[in-house]
Amino acid sequence: MKIGIVIQRYGAEVLGGSEQLCRLLAERLCEHHDIEVLTTCARD
């Protein structure tokens, strides 16, 4: 299954509630699904 996740910031260096939850979810789902994360290049 292909899944797209849209989040305003993404990456290990980005600390925050929704951003961290999204990254952890994507990392777990990619074991069984094709995940694509769509984001901006904003740092703050």
VEXTORGU-882666 format. One record per residue (C-alpha): x, z, y; residue in one letter. Coordinates in nm, 3 decimals. Layout:
% VEXTORGU-882666
<rec><c1>X</c1><c3>Z</c3><c2>Y</c2><r>A</r></rec>
...
END
This chain:
% VEXTORGU-882666
<rec><c1>0.000</c1><c3>0.000</c3><c2>0.000</c2><r>M</r></rec>
<rec><c1>0.123</c1><c3>-0.079</c3><c2>0.352</c2><r>K</r></rec>
<rec><c1>0.076</c1><c3>0.195</c3><c2>0.611</c2><r>I</r></rec>
<rec><c1>0.149</c1><c3>0.177</c3><c2>0.983</c2><r>G</r></rec>
<rec><c1>0.209</c1><c3>0.495</c3><c2>1.184</c2><r>I</r></rec>
<rec><c1>0.198</c1><c3>0.488</c3><c2>1.565</c2><r>V</r></rec>
<rec><c1>0.372</c1><c3>0.770</c3><c2>1.754</c2><r>I</r></rec>
<rec><c1>0.508</c1><c3>0.796</c3><c2>2.109</c2><r>Q</r></rec>
<rec><c1>0.858</c1><c3>0.913</c3><c2>2.002</c2><r>R</r></rec>
<rec><c1>1.026</c1><c3>0.909</c3><c2>1.660</c2><r>Y</r></rec>
<rec><c1>1.353</c1><c3>1.018</c3><c2>1.506</c2><r>G</r></rec>
<rec><c1>1.550</c1><c3>1.313</c3><c2>1.376</c2><r>A</r></rec>
<rec><c1>1.669</c1><c3>1.397</c3><c2>1.729</c2><r>E</r></rec>
<rec><c1>1.312</c1><c3>1.421</c3><c2>1.860</c2><r>V</r></rec>
<rec><c1>1.183</c1><c3>1.776</c3><c2>1.835</c2><r>L</r></rec>
<rec><c1>0.814</c1><c3>1.838</c3><c2>1.877</c2><r>G</r></rec>
<rec><c1>0.501</c1><c3>1.920</c3><c2>1.684</c2><r>G</r></rec>
<rec><c1>0.334</c1><c3>1.584</c3><c2>1.638</c2><r>S</r></rec>
<rec><c1>0.660</c1><c3>1.388</c3><c2>1.633</c2><r>E</r></rec>
<rec><c1>0.815</c1><c3>1.605</c3><c2>1.364</c2><r>Q</r></rec>
<rec><c1>0.496</c1><c3>1.605</c3><c2>1.157</c2><r>L</r></rec>
<rec><c1>0.479</c1><c3>1.225</c3><c2>1.176</c2><r>C</r></rec>
<rec><c1>0.841</c1><c3>1.186</c3><c2>1.065</c2><r>R</r></rec>
<rec><c1>0.796</c1><c3>1.426</c3><c2>0.772</c2><r>L</r></rec>
<rec><c1>0.477</c1><c3>1.246</c3><c2>0.668</c2><r>L</r></rec>
<rec><c1>0.645</c1><c3>0.905</c3><c2>0.686</c2><r>A</r></rec>
<rec><c1>0.944</c1><c3>1.027</c3><c2>0.484</c2><r>E</r></rec>
<rec><c1>0.719</c1><c3>1.165</c3><c2>0.212</c2><r>R</r></rec>
<rec><c1>0.486</c1><c3>0.864</c3><c2>0.198</c2><r>L</r></rec>
<rec><c1>0.771</c1><c3>0.610</c3><c2>0.181</c2><r>C</r></rec>
<rec><c1>0.844</c1><c3>0.721</c3><c2>-0.176</c2><r>E</r></rec>
<rec><c1>0.529</c1><c3>0.542</c3><c2>-0.294</c2><r>H</r></rec>
<rec><c1>0.418</c1><c3>0.318</c3><c2>-0.004</c2><r>H</r></rec>
<rec><c1>0.555</c1><c3>0.063</c3><c2>0.241</c2><r>D</r></rec>
<rec><c1>0.566</c1><c3>0.253</c3><c2>0.574</c2><r>I</r></rec>
<rec><c1>0.619</c1><c3>0.101</c3><c2>0.918</c2><r>E</r></rec>
<rec><c1>0.656</c1><c3>0.331</c3><c2>1.220</c2><r>V</r></rec>
<rec><c1>0.566</c1><c3>0.182</c3><c2>1.557</c2><r>L</r></rec>
<rec><c1>0.703</c1><c3>0.369</c3><c2>1.857</c2><r>T</r></rec>
<rec><c1>0.841</c1><c3>0.342</c3><c2>2.209</c2><r>T</r></rec>
<rec><c1>1.204</c1><c3>0.384</c3><c2>2.307</c2><r>C</r></rec>
<rec><c1>1.123</c1><c3>0.689</c3><c2>2.526</c2><r>A</r></rec>
<rec><c1>1.344</c1><c3>0.997</c3><c2>2.476</c2><r>R</r></rec>
<rec><c1>1.134</c1><c3>1.248</c3><c2>2.673</c2><r>D</r></rec>
END
